[in-house]
Amino acid sequence: MIRDSFVETFGENNAKAVENAAHQHANGKNNAKMGSDPFKWALLICIGYECVDKYREHHGISAKATDIKKWVKKHADLGSHDGDCDYLALMAGTYDSWIKGKPKQLGA
C-alpha cells in the first residue's frame, strides 16, 4: 500500500482529498474492481480526471501537481495496478507520462 508514503510526503489532508475526488468520479465501470491497493486506484482516477493537476484546488488538493507527479513516478508504480482506471484516459495516453515503463497490467 502506498497511501502511507503519500501521507508522509503530502499529508493526510491531501490523501483524503485524492480519495474523495476519485470517489466523486466513480461511475460503476471505473470502480468495479479497485484492485489490491485502492489508493493506486484513487491516484489513477484523479490523474485521468485531472484532479491532481487542472482541478486540484477545486478538490482541495494543496500539493503541487509537479511534486505529486514526481512522487508517483518514484513511489507509486502505477503500472502494476491490478484494478480499474479511467479507461478513456488510458486510451488517450494520459497515464503515459505518469508511469515508469509500460503499464503492463493497468486496467487488466
Secondary structure, 3 states (H helix, E strand, C coil): CCHHHHHHHHCHHHHHHHHHHHHHCCCCCCCCCCCCCHHHHHHHHHHHCCCCCCCCCCCCCCCCHHHHHHHHHHHHCHHHCCCCCCHHHHHHCCCCCCCCCCCCCCCC
